[in-house]
Amino acid sequence: MMPVTIKTLTFAALLQVGVFAFATGASAQVGPRGGPGAVMDIDEQPGLTAPDDDIAQLDPQFRHQPVYFRTTEKPGTIVIHTNERFLYLVQGDNRAMRYGIGVGRDGFQWSGLKTIERKAEWPDWTPPSEMIQRQPYLPRFMAGGPGNPMGARALYIGGTVYRIHGTNQPQTIGYAVSSGCFRLVNSEIIDLYSRVPVGTKVVVRQQAAL
């Protein structure tokens, strides 16, 4: 017969493994980051504070940088390639500033031509009803601040309930994770926010143009 002490230790070890597996499942990742199948199953975490060095947690490809970008859009236009997980701020002469983003999960992705209708620093957050149905523990309203999942800045996309905003979860950049909004780490949305005025044209594309 197994000694009581060994039984207790074995049970404790199994319990720890189970807890670890549950925690891992809550933020399961599928597909390579930035690829068409890159999905992260993770809930919003109100109250979580993003690290001050959030940009340091990004893969270098997702840090904002000037890139070659062939387009007929005018300078100042935002072009979002959902499939690539990148947002481009057109600068002219086939150049753009590129930012890594998190995008909507399947069923929450969309495309179209819109404009930025307003901007906000440390925006308030009112979770949509669809999100509350999936995560009933969420607050119905949360004032802006470091623990707000909307992050440090928000650009509101006219004619929709969607925004380009910050996040307190830098690990979600490069994945399909949101309910239709586009998220950047706080240091990156602050940079983008400073470059984008109200009235900016936004082009959202599901597939990269060939």
Salt bridges, closest charged atoms under 4 A:
GLU44 OE2 - ARG183 NH2 2.75
GLU73 OE1 - LYS201 NZ 2.92
GLU84 OE2 - HIS81 ND1 3.26
GLU121 OE1 - ARG153 NH2 4.00
GLU188 OE1 - HIS64 ND1 2.56
ASP191 OD1 - HIS64 NE2 3.81
ASP191 OD2 - ARG195 NE 2.76
